[in-house]
Amino acid sequence: MTRKKSLKFEDSMKRLEKIVDQLEGDSASLENSLKLFEEGMKLTEECRKMLEKAEEKIKNLLGEKD
């Protein structure tokens, strides 16, 4: 299960990198740029949540509960 989540995180980061490359390029239309931006924002939020869960797990393992 942990491995699957790690892969999802890494896959999401790779997709975000591709989105940034596309947005930085000149070939994307305004409509496509907006769709890419929206997808990027959703992926960013998913990654943030995964990182928060990982941080919480690490704190629990170290005995540093909030």
mmJSON file of the N, C-alpha and C atoms, coordinates in Angstrom:
{"data_MODEL":{"atom_site":{
"group_PDB":["ATOM","ATOM","ATOM","ATOM","ATOM","ATOM","ATOM","ATOM","ATOM","ATOM","ATOM","ATOM","ATOM","ATOM","ATOM","ATOM","ATOM","ATOM","ATOM","ATOM","ATOM","ATOM","ATOM","ATOM","ATOM","ATOM","ATOM","ATOM","ATOM","ATOM","ATOM","ATOM","ATOM","ATOM","ATOM","ATOM","ATOM","ATOM","ATOM","ATOM","ATOM","ATOM","ATOM","ATOM","ATOM","ATOM","ATOM","ATOM","ATOM","ATOM","ATOM","ATOM","ATOM","ATOM","ATOM","ATOM","ATOM","ATOM","ATOM","ATOM","ATOM","ATOM","ATOM","ATOM","ATOM","ATOM","ATOM","ATOM","ATOM","ATOM","ATOM","ATOM","ATOM","ATOM","ATOM","ATOM","ATOM","ATOM","ATOM","ATOM","ATOM","ATOM","ATOM","ATOM","ATOM","ATOM","ATOM","ATOM","ATOM","ATOM","ATOM","ATOM","ATOM","ATOM","ATOM","ATOM","ATOM","ATOM","ATOM","ATOM","ATOM","ATOM","ATOM","ATOM","ATOM","ATOM","ATOM","ATOM","ATOM","ATOM","ATOM","ATOM","ATOM","ATOM","ATOM","ATOM","ATOM","ATOM","ATOM","ATOM","ATOM","ATOM","ATOM","ATOM","ATOM","ATOM","ATOM","ATOM","ATOM","ATOM","ATOM","ATOM","ATOM","ATOM","ATOM","ATOM","ATOM","ATOM","ATOM","ATOM","ATOM","ATOM","ATOM","ATOM","ATOM","ATOM","ATOM","ATOM","ATOM","ATOM","ATOM","ATOM","ATOM","ATOM","ATOM","ATOM","ATOM","ATOM","ATOM","ATOM","ATOM","ATOM","ATOM","ATOM","ATOM","ATOM","ATOM","ATOM","ATOM","ATOM","ATOM","ATOM","ATOM","ATOM","ATOM","ATOM","ATOM","ATOM","ATOM","ATOM","ATOM","ATOM","ATOM","ATOM","ATOM","ATOM","ATOM","ATOM","ATOM","ATOM","ATOM","ATOM","ATOM","ATOM","ATOM","ATOM","ATOM","ATOM"],
"id":[1,2,3,4,5,6,7,8,9,10,11,12,13,14,15,16,17,18,19,20,21,22,23,24,25,26,27,28,29,30,31,32,33,34,35,36,37,38,39,40,41,42,43,44,45,46,47,48,49,50,51,52,53,54,55,56,57,58,59,60,61,62,63,64,65,66,67,68,69,70,71,72,73,74,75,76,77,78,79,80,81,82,83,84,85,86,87,88,89,90,91,92,93,94,95,96,97,98,99,100,101,102,103,104,105,106,107,108,109,110,111,112,113,114,115,116,117,118,119,120,121,122,123,124,125,126,127,128,129,130,131,132,133,134,135,136,137,138,139,140,141,142,143,144,145,146,147,148,149,150,151,152,153,154,155,156,157,158,159,160,161,162,163,164,165,166,167,168,169,170,171,172,173,174,175,176,177,178,179,180,181,182,183,184,185,186,187,188,189,190,191,192,193,194,195,196,197,198],
"type_symbol":["N","C","C","N","C","C","N","C","C","N","C","C","N","C","C","N","C","C","N","C","C","N","C","C","N","C","C","N","C","C","N","C","C","N","C","C","N","C","C","N","C","C","N","C","C","N","C","C","N","C","C","N","C","C","N","C","C","N","C","C","N","C","C","N","C","C","N","C","C","N","C","C","N","C","C","N","C","C","N","C","C","N","C","C","N","C","C","N","C","C","N","C","C","N","C","C","N","C","C","N","C","C","N","C","C","N","C","C","N","C","C","N","C","C","N","C","C","N","C","C","N","C","C","N","C","C","N","C","C","N","C","C","N","C","C","N","C","C","N","C","C","N","C","C","N","C","C","N","C","C","N","C","C","N","C","C","N","C","C","N","C","C","N","C","C","N","C","C","N","C","C","N","C","C","N","C","C","N","C","C","N","C","C","N","C","C","N","C","C","N","C","C","N","C","C","N","C","C"],
"label_atom_id":["N","CA","C","N","CA","C","N","CA","C","N","CA","C","N","CA","C","N","CA","C","N","CA","C","N","CA","C","N","CA","C","N","CA","C","N","CA","C","N","CA","C","N","CA","C","N","CA","C","N","CA","C","N","CA","C","N","CA","C","N","CA","C","N","CA","C","N","CA","C","N","CA","C","N","CA","C","N","CA","C","N","CA","C","N","CA","C","N","CA","C","N","CA","C","N","CA","C","N","CA","C","N","CA","C","N","CA","C","N","CA","C","N","CA","C","N","CA","C","N","CA","C","N","CA","C","N","CA","C","N","CA","C","N","CA","C","N","CA","C","N","CA","C","N","CA","C","N","CA","C","N","CA","C","N","CA","C","N","CA","C","N","CA","C","N","CA","C","N","CA","C","N","CA","C","N","CA","C","N","CA","C","N","CA","C","N","CA","C","N","CA","C","N","CA","C","N","CA","C","N","CA","C","N","CA","C","N","CA","C","N","CA","C","N","CA","C","N","CA","C","N","CA","C","N","CA","C","N","CA","C"],
"label_alt_id":[null,null,null,null,null,null,null,null,null,null,null,null,null,null,null,null,null,null,null,null,null,null,null,null,null,null,null,null,null,null,null,null,null,null,null,null,null,null,null,null,null,null,null,null,null,null,null,null,null,null,null,null,null,null,null,null,null,null,null,null,null,null,null,null,null,null,null,null,null,null,null,null,null,null,null,null,null,null,null,null,null,null,null,null,null,null,null,null,null,null,null,null,null,null,null,null,null,null,null,null,null,null,null,null,null,null,null,null,null,null,null,null,null,null,null,null,null,null,null,null,null,null,null,null,null,null,null,null,null,null,null,null,null,null,null,null,null,null,null,null,null,null,null,null,null,null,null,null,null,null,null,null,null,null,null,null,null,null,null,null,null,null,null,null,null,null,null,null,null,null,null,null,null,null,null,null,null,null,null,null,null,null,null,null,null,null,null,null,null,null,null,null,null,null,null,null,null,null],
"label_comp_id":["MET","MET","MET","THR","THR","THR","ARG","ARG","ARG","LYS","LYS","LYS","LYS","LYS","LYS","SER","SER","SER","LEU","LEU","LEU","LYS","LYS","LYS","PHE","PHE","PHE","GLU","GLU","GLU","ASP","ASP","ASP","SER","SER","SER","MET","MET","MET","LYS","LYS","LYS","ARG","ARG","ARG","LEU","LEU","LEU","GLU","GLU","GLU","LYS","LYS","LYS","ILE","ILE","ILE","VAL","VAL","VAL","ASP","ASP","ASP","GLN","GLN","GLN","LEU","LEU","LEU","GLU","GLU","GLU","GLY","GLY","GLY","ASP","ASP","ASP","SER","SER","SER","ALA","ALA","ALA","SER","SER","SER","LEU","LEU","LEU","GLU","GLU","GLU","ASN","ASN","ASN","SER","SER","SER","LEU","LEU","LEU","LYS","LYS","LYS","LEU","LEU","LEU","PHE","PHE","PHE","GLU","GLU","GLU","GLU","GLU","GLU","GLY","GLY","GLY","MET","MET","MET","LYS","LYS","LYS","LEU","LEU","LEU","THR","THR","THR","GLU","GLU","GLU","GLU","GLU","GLU","CYS","CYS","CYS","ARG","ARG","ARG","LYS","LYS","LYS","MET","MET","MET","LEU","LEU","LEU","GLU","GLU","GLU","LYS","LYS","LYS","ALA","ALA","ALA","GLU","GLU","GLU","GLU","GLU","GLU","LYS","LYS","LYS","ILE","ILE","ILE","LYS","LYS","LYS","ASN","ASN","ASN","LEU","LEU","LEU","LEU","LEU","LEU","GLY","GLY","GLY","GLU","GLU","GLU","LYS","LYS","LYS","ASP","ASP","ASP"],
"label_asym_id":["A","A","A","A","A","A","A","A","A","A","A","A","A","A","A","A","A","A","A","A","A","A","A","A","A","A","A","A","A","A","A","A","A","A","A","A","A","A","A","A","A","A","A","A","A","A","A","A","A","A","A","A","A","A","A","A","A","A","A","A","A","A","A","A","A","A","A","A","A","A","A","A","A","A","A","A","A","A","A","A","A","A","A","A","A","A","A","A","A","A","A","A","A","A","A","A","A","A","A","A","A","A","A","A","A","A","A","A","A","A","A","A","A","A","A","A","A","A","A","A","A","A","A","A","A","A","A","A","A","A","A","A","A","A","A","A","A","A","A","A","A","A","A","A","A","A","A","A","A","A","A","A","A","A","A","A","A","A","A","A","A","A","A","A","A","A","A","A","A","A","A","A","A","A","A","A","A","A","A","A","A","A","A","A","A","A","A","A","A","A","A","A","A","A","A","A","A","A"],
"label_entity_id":["1","1","1","1","1","1","1","1","1","1","1","1","1","1","1","1","1","1","1","1","1","1","1","1","1","1","1","1","1","1","1","1","1","1","1","1","1","1","1","1","1","1","1","1","1","1","1","1","1","1","1","1","1","1","1","1","1","1","1","1","1","1","1","1","1","1","1","1","1","1","1","1","1","1","1","1","1","1","1","1","1","1","1","1","1","1","1","1","1","1","1","1","1","1","1","1","1","1","1","1","1","1","1","1","1","1","1","1","1","1","1","1","1","1","1","1","1","1","1","1","1","1","1","1","1","1","1","1","1","1","1","1","1","1","1","1","1","1","1","1","1","1","1","1","1","1","1","1","1","1","1","1","1","1","1","1","1","1","1","1","1","1","1","1","1","1","1","1","1","1","1","1","1","1","1","1","1","1","1","1","1","1","1","1","1","1","1","1","1","1","1","1","1","1","1","1","1","1"],
"label_seq_id":[1,1,1,2,2,2,3,3,3,4,4,4,5,5,5,6,6,6,7,7,7,8,8,8,9,9,9,10,10,10,11,11,11,12,12,12,13,13,13,14,14,14,15,15,15,16,16,16,17,17,17,18,18,18,19,19,19,20,20,20,21,21,21,22,22,22,23,23,23,24,24,24,25,25,25,26,26,26,27,27,27,28,28,28,29,29,29,30,30,30,31,31,31,32,32,32,33,33,33,34,34,34,35,35,35,36,36,36,37,37,37,38,38,38,39,39,39,40,40,40,41,41,41,42,42,42,43,43,43,44,44,44,45,45,45,46,46,46,47,47,47,48,48,48,49,49,49,50,50,50,51,51,51,52,52,52,53,53,53,54,54,54,55,55,55,56,56,56,57,57,57,58,58,58,59,59,59,60,60,60,61,61,61,62,62,62,63,63,63,64,64,64,65,65,65,66,66,66],
"pdbx_PDB_ins_code":[null,null,null,null,null,null,null,null,null,null,null,null,null,null,null,null,null,null,null,null,null,null,null,null,null,null,null,null,null,null,null,null,null,null,null,null,null,null,null,null,null,null,null,null,null,null,null,null,null,null,null,null,null,null,null,null,null,null,null,null,null,null,null,null,null,null,null,null,null,null,null,null,null,null,null,null,null,null,null,null,null,null,null,null,null,null,null,null,null,null,null,null,null,null,null,null,null,null,null,null,null,null,null,null,null,null,null,null,null,null,null,null,null,null,null,null,null,null,null,null,null,null,null,null,null,null,null,null,null,null,null,null,null,null,null,null,null,null,null,null,null,null,null,null,null,null,null,null,null,null,null,null,null,null,null,null,null,null,null,null,null,null,null,null,null,null,null,null,null,null,null,null,null,null,null,null,null,null,null,null,null,null,null,null,null,null,null,null,null,null,null,null,null,null,null,null,null,null],
"Cartn_x":[0.82,0.0,0.865,1.89,2.774,3.46,3.883,4.557,3.619,2.36,1.378,1.182,1.088,0.926,2.165,3.349,4.579,4.601,4.191,4.155,3.162,2.022,1.038,1.601,2.288,2.885,3.908,4.78,5.815,5.208,4.173,3.487,2.838,2.25,1.623,2.657,3.81,4.867,5.38,5.513,5.952,4.937,3.651,2.605,2.645,2.864,2.976,4.141,5.254,6.4,6.047,5.309,4.898,3.946,3.049,2.107,2.861,3.828,4.611,5.346,5.937,6.632,5.682,4.475,3.503,3.056,2.842,2.408,3.509,4.753,5.866,6.132,5.674,5.856,4.854,5.043,4.185,3.064,3.006,2.082,0.675,0.471,-0.835,-1.769,-2.995,-4.001,-4.445,-5.156,-5.648,-6.558,-7.461,-8.391,-7.637,-6.668,-5.882,-5.035,-4.5,-3.708,-4.539,-5.782,-6.668,-6.962,-7.165,-7.408,-6.176,-5.013,-3.771,-3.556,-3.832,-3.684,-4.614,-5.858,-6.821,-6.352,-5.877,-5.365,-4.175,-3.299,-2.127,-2.496,-3.501,-3.941,-4.52,-5.273,-5.83,-4.72,-3.753,-2.63,-1.814,-1.627,-0.889,-1.577,-2.88,-3.638,-3.532,-3.638,-3.505,-2.119,-1.088,0.28,0.468,-0.09,0.01,-0.607,-1.775,-2.439,-1.603,-1.008,-0.172,1.041,1.639,2.797,2.42,1.249,0.784,0.583,0.008,-0.18,1.159,2.109,3.435,4.113,3.991,4.579,3.952,2.634,1.952,2.421,2.583,3.038,4.448,5.309,6.684,6.697,5.884,5.802,5.324,4.334,3.834,4.907,5.655,6.722,7.822,8.057,9.069,8.54,7.244,6.648,6.376,6.269,6.017,4.582,3.652,2.245,1.916,1.046,0.602,-0.363],
"Cartn_y":[-1.197,0.0,1.263,1.295,2.452,2.635,1.562,1.625,2.202,1.784,2.273,3.776,4.272,5.709,6.466,5.911,6.552,6.692,5.64,5.704,6.752,6.826,7.82,9.227,9.432,10.743,11.069,10.135,10.375,10.563,9.793,9.964,11.339,11.779,13.101,14.194,14.049,15.039,15.087,13.918,13.882,14.568,14.332,14.977,16.486,16.914,18.35,18.972,18.275,18.775,18.935,17.972,18.051,19.227,19.422,20.546,21.871,22.011,23.24,23.467,22.413,22.54,23.012,22.446,22.84,24.287,24.683,26.048,27.062,26.685,27.583,27.694,26.705,26.739,27.679,27.911,28.844,28.145,26.837,26.118,25.93,26.094,25.846,27.043,26.732,27.784,28.249,29.354,29.862,28.834,28.255,27.259,26.049,25.563,24.419,24.787,25.989,26.44,26.459,26.91,26.926,25.512,24.588,23.189,22.6,22.886,22.4,22.989,24.284,24.944,24.311,24.063,23.444,22.046,21.261,19.926,20.024,20.989,21.178,21.543,22.39,22.782,21.58,20.738,19.537,18.583,18.38,17.504,18.056,19.36,20.0,19.756,19.881,19.658,18.195,17.265,15.84,15.547,16.103,15.889,16.489,17.675,18.322,17.437,16.86,15.98,14.733,14.168,12.984,13.316,14.48,14.892,15.139,15.721,15.942,14.619,13.631,12.315,11.655,11.798,11.222,11.896,13.22,13.957,13.519,13.355,12.915,11.525,10.643,9.289,9.313,10.131,10.239,10.771,11.793,12.334,11.274,10.487,9.424,8.376,8.042,7.059,7.566,8.85,9.458,9.832,9.661,9.97,11.449,12.205,13.644,13.948,13.601,13.861,15.318,15.87,17.268,17.4],
"Cartn_z":[0.0,0.0,0.0,0.814,0.849,-0.492,-1.096,-2.392,-3.446,-3.422,-4.39,-4.238,-2.998,-2.769,-3.211,-2.982,-3.413,-4.923,-5.61,-7.061,-7.525,-6.863,-7.254,-7.05,-5.958,-5.698,-6.778,-7.052,-8.057,-9.443,-9.761,-11.043,-11.129,-10.039,-10.002,-10.199,-9.574,-9.725,-11.169,-11.78,-13.18,-14.081,-13.82,-14.616,-14.404,-13.169,-12.893,-13.669,-13.738,-14.498,-15.972,-16.521,-17.92,-18.14,-17.185,-17.281,-17.282,-16.396,-16.328,-17.649,-18.192,-19.472,-20.568,-20.597,-21.603,-21.417,-20.169,-19.905,-20.217,-20.021,-20.307,-21.802,-22.561,-24.007,-24.661,-25.932,-26.661,-27.425,-27.387,-28.26,-27.696,-26.405,-25.8,-26.009,-26.42,-26.565,-25.175,-25.14,-23.858,-23.199,-23.97,-23.42,-22.874,-23.635,-23.189,-21.973,-21.961,-20.812,-19.539,-19.653,-18.483,-17.988,-18.914,-18.525,-17.855,-18.415,-17.817,-16.433,-16.295,-15.002,-13.969,-14.36,-13.448,-13.034,-13.983,-13.67,-12.72,-12.993,-12.14,-10.717,-10.569,-9.225,-8.468,-9.144,-8.508,-8.1,-8.991,-8.663,-7.496,-7.468,-6.382,-5.045,-5.024,-3.787,-3.346,-4.295,-3.962,-3.393,-4.01,-3.526,-2.138,-1.917,-0.605,0.467,0.175,1.139,1.416,0.365,0.558,1.417,1.193,1.991,3.446,3.682,5.055,5.776,5.081,5.693,6.005,5.091,5.321,6.508,6.593,7.713,9.038,9.047,10.267,10.678,9.706,10.008,10.581,10.011,10.509,11.938,12.196,13.559,14.539,14.133,15.005,15.26,14.227,14.387,15.308,15.285,16.141,17.52,17.713,19.005,19.218,18.128,18.224,17.818,18.648,18.328,18.581,17.725,17.887,19.024],
"occupancy":[1.0,1.0,1.0,1.0,1.0,1.0,1.0,1.0,1.0,1.0,1.0,1.0,1.0,1.0,1.0,1.0,1.0,1.0,1.0,1.0,1.0,1.0,1.0,1.0,1.0,1.0,1.0,1.0,1.0,1.0,1.0,1.0,1.0,1.0,1.0,1.0,1.0,1.0,1.0,1.0,1.0,1.0,1.0,1.0,1.0,1.0,1.0,1.0,1.0,1.0,1.0,1.0,1.0,1.0,1.0,1.0,1.0,1.0,1.0,1.0,1.0,1.0,1.0,1.0,1.0,1.0,1.0,1.0,1.0,1.0,1.0,1.0,1.0,1.0,1.0,1.0,1.0,1.0,1.0,1.0,1.0,1.0,1.0,1.0,1.0,1.0,1.0,1.0,1.0,1.0,1.0,1.0,1.0,1.0,1.0,1.0,1.0,1.0,1.0,1.0,1.0,1.0,1.0,1.0,1.0,1.0,1.0,1.0,1.0,1.0,1.0,1.0,1.0,1.0,1.0,1.0,1.0,1.0,1.0,1.0,1.0,1.0,1.0,1.0,1.0,1.0,1.0,1.0,1.0,1.0,1.0,1.0,1.0,1.0,1.0,1.0,1.0,1.0,1.0,1.0,1.0,1.0,1.0,1.0,1.0,1.0,1.0,1.0,1.0,1.0,1.0,1.0,1.0,1.0,1.0,1.0,1.0,1.0,1.0,1.0,1.0,1.0,1.0,1.0,1.0,1.0,1.0,1.0,1.0,1.0,1.0,1.0,1.0,1.0,1.0,1.0,1.0,1.0,1.0,1.0,1.0,1.0,1.0,1.0,1.0,1.0,1.0,1.0,1.0,1.0,1.0,1.0,1.0,1.0,1.0,1.0,1.0,1.0],
"B_iso_or_equiv":[0.0,0.0,0.0,0.0,0.0,0.0,0.0,0.0,0.0,0.0,0.0,0.0,0.0,0.0,0.0,0.0,0.0,0.0,0.0,0.0,0.0,0.0,0.0,0.0,0.0,0.0,0.0,0.0,0.0,0.0,0.0,0.0,0.0,0.0,0.0,0.0,0.0,0.0,0.0,0.0,0.0,0.0,0.0,0.0,0.0,0.0,0.0,0.0,0.0,0.0,0.0,0.0,0.0,0.0,0.0,0.0,0.0,0.0,0.0,0.0,0.0,0.0,0.0,0.0,0.0,0.0,0.0,0.0,0.0,0.0,0.0,0.0,0.0,0.0,0.0,0.0,0.0,0.0,0.0,0.0,0.0,0.0,0.0,0.0,0.0,0.0,0.0,0.0,0.0,0.0,0.0,0.0,0.0,0.0,0.0,0.0,0.0,0.0,0.0,0.0,0.0,0.0,0.0,0.0,0.0,0.0,0.0,0.0,0.0,0.0,0.0,0.0,0.0,0.0,0.0,0.0,0.0,0.0,0.0,0.0,0.0,0.0,0.0,0.0,0.0,0.0,0.0,0.0,0.0,0.0,0.0,0.0,0.0,0.0,0.0,0.0,0.0,0.0,0.0,0.0,0.0,0.0,0.0,0.0,0.0,0.0,0.0,0.0,0.0,0.0,0.0,0.0,0.0,0.0,0.0,0.0,0.0,0.0,0.0,0.0,0.0,0.0,0.0,0.0,0.0,0.0,0.0,0.0,0.0,0.0,0.0,0.0,0.0,0.0,0.0,0.0,0.0,0.0,0.0,0.0,0.0,0.0,0.0,0.0,0.0,0.0,0.0,0.0,0.0,0.0,0.0,0.0,0.0,0.0,0.0,0.0,0.0,0.0],
"pdbx_formal_charge":[null,null,null,null,null,null,null,null,null,null,null,null,null,null,null,null,null,null,null,null,null,null,null,null,null,null,null,null,null,null,null,null,null,null,null,null,null,null,null,null,null,null,null,null,null,null,null,null,null,null,null,null,null,null,null,null,null,null,null,null,null,null,null,null,null,null,null,null,null,null,null,null,null,null,null,null,null,null,null,null,null,null,null,null,null,null,null,null,null,null,null,null,null,null,null,null,null,null,null,null,null,null,null,null,null,null,null,null,null,null,null,null,null,null,null,null,null,null,null,null,null,null,null,null,null,null,null,null,null,null,null,null,null,null,null,null,null,null,null,null,null,null,null,null,null,null,null,null,null,null,null,null,null,null,null,null,null,null,null,null,null,null,null,null,null,null,null,null,null,null,null,null,null,null,null,null,null,null,null,null,null,null,null,null,null,null,null,null,null,null,null,null,null,null,null,null,null,null],
"auth_seq_id":[1,1,1,2,2,2,3,3,3,4,4,4,5,5,5,6,6,6,7,7,7,8,8,8,9,9,9,10,10,10,11,11,11,12,12,12,13,13,13,14,14,14,15,15,15,16,16,16,17,17,17,18,18,18,19,19,19,20,20,20,21,21,21,22,22,22,23,23,23,24,24,24,25,25,25,26,26,26,27,27,27,28,28,28,29,29,29,30,30,30,31,31,31,32,32,32,33,33,33,34,34,34,35,35,35,36,36,36,37,37,37,38,38,38,39,39,39,40,40,40,41,41,41,42,42,42,43,43,43,44,44,44,45,45,45,46,46,46,47,47,47,48,48,48,49,49,49,50,50,50,51,51,51,52,52,52,53,53,53,54,54,54,55,55,55,56,56,56,57,57,57,58,58,58,59,59,59,60,60,60,61,61,61,62,62,62,63,63,63,64,64,64,65,65,65,66,66,66],
"auth_comp_id":["MET","MET","MET","THR","THR","THR","ARG","ARG","ARG","LYS","LYS","LYS","LYS","LYS","LYS","SER","SER","SER","LEU","LEU","LEU","LYS","LYS","LYS","PHE","PHE","PHE","GLU","GLU","GLU","ASP","ASP","ASP","SER","SER","SER","MET","MET","MET","LYS","LYS","LYS","ARG","ARG","ARG","LEU","LEU","LEU","GLU","GLU","GLU","LYS","LYS","LYS","ILE","ILE","ILE","VAL","VAL","VAL","ASP","ASP","ASP","GLN","GLN","GLN","LEU","LEU","LEU","GLU","GLU","GLU","GLY","GLY","GLY","ASP","ASP","ASP","SER","SER","SER","ALA","ALA","ALA","SER","SER","SER","LEU","LEU","LEU","GLU","GLU","GLU","ASN","ASN","ASN","SER","SER","SER","LEU","LEU","LEU","LYS","LYS","LYS","LEU","LEU","LEU","PHE","PHE","PHE","GLU","GLU","GLU","GLU","GLU","GLU","GLY","GLY","GLY","MET","MET","MET","LYS","LYS","LYS","LEU","LEU","LEU","THR","THR","THR","GLU","GLU","GLU","GLU","GLU","GLU","CYS","CYS","CYS","ARG","ARG","ARG","LYS","LYS","LYS","MET","MET","MET","LEU","LEU","LEU","GLU","GLU","GLU","LYS","LYS","LYS","ALA","ALA","ALA","GLU","GLU","GLU","GLU","GLU","GLU","LYS","LYS","LYS","ILE","ILE","ILE","LYS","LYS","LYS","ASN","ASN","ASN","LEU","LEU","LEU","LEU","LEU","LEU","GLY","GLY","GLY","GLU","GLU","GLU","LYS","LYS","LYS","ASP","ASP","ASP"],
"auth_asym_id":["A","A","A","A","A","A","A","A","A","A","A","A","A","A","A","A","A","A","A","A","A","A","A","A","A","A","A","A","A","A","A","A","A","A","A","A","A","A","A","A","A","A","A","A","A","A","A","A","A","A","A","A","A","A","A","A","A","A","A","A","A","A","A","A","A","A","A","A","A","A","A","A","A","A","A","A","A","A","A","A","A","A","A","A","A","A","A","A","A","A","A","A","A","A","A","A","A","A","A","A","A","A","A","A","A","A","A","A","A","A","A","A","A","A","A","A","A","A","A","A","A","A","A","A","A","A","A","A","A","A","A","A","A","A","A","A","A","A","A","A","A","A","A","A","A","A","A","A","A","A","A","A","A","A","A","A","A","A","A","A","A","A","A","A","A","A","A","A","A","A","A","A","A","A","A","A","A","A","A","A","A","A","A","A","A","A","A","A","A","A","A","A","A","A","A","A","A","A"],
"auth_atom_id":["N","CA","C","N","CA","C","N","CA","C","N","CA","C","N","CA","C","N","CA","C","N","CA","C","N","CA","C","N","CA","C","N","CA","C","N","CA","C","N","CA","C","N","CA","C","N","CA","C","N","CA","C","N","CA","C","N","CA","C","N","CA","C","N","CA","C","N","CA","C","N","CA","C","N","CA","C","N","CA","C","N","CA","C","N","CA","C","N","CA","C","N","CA","C","N","CA","C","N","CA","C","N","CA","C","N","CA","C","N","CA","C","N","CA","C","N","CA","C","N","CA","C","N","CA","C","N","CA","C","N","CA","C","N","CA","C","N","CA","C","N","CA","C","N","CA","C","N","CA","C","N","CA","C","N","CA","C","N","CA","C","N","CA","C","N","CA","C","N","CA","C","N","CA","C","N","CA","C","N","CA","C","N","CA","C","N","CA","C","N","CA","C","N","CA","C","N","CA","C","N","CA","C","N","CA","C","N","CA","C","N","CA","C","N","CA","C","N","CA","C","N","CA","C","N","CA","C","N","CA","C"],
"pdbx_PDB_model_num":[1,1,1,1,1,1,1,1,1,1,1,1,1,1,1,1,1,1,1,1,1,1,1,1,1,1,1,1,1,1,1,1,1,1,1,1,1,1,1,1,1,1,1,1,1,1,1,1,1,1,1,1,1,1,1,1,1,1,1,1,1,1,1,1,1,1,1,1,1,1,1,1,1,1,1,1,1,1,1,1,1,1,1,1,1,1,1,1,1,1,1,1,1,1,1,1,1,1,1,1,1,1,1,1,1,1,1,1,1,1,1,1,1,1,1,1,1,1,1,1,1,1,1,1,1,1,1,1,1,1,1,1,1,1,1,1,1,1,1,1,1,1,1,1,1,1,1,1,1,1,1,1,1,1,1,1,1,1,1,1,1,1,1,1,1,1,1,1,1,1,1,1,1,1,1,1,1,1,1,1,1,1,1,1,1,1,1,1,1,1,1,1,1,1,1,1,1,1]
}}}
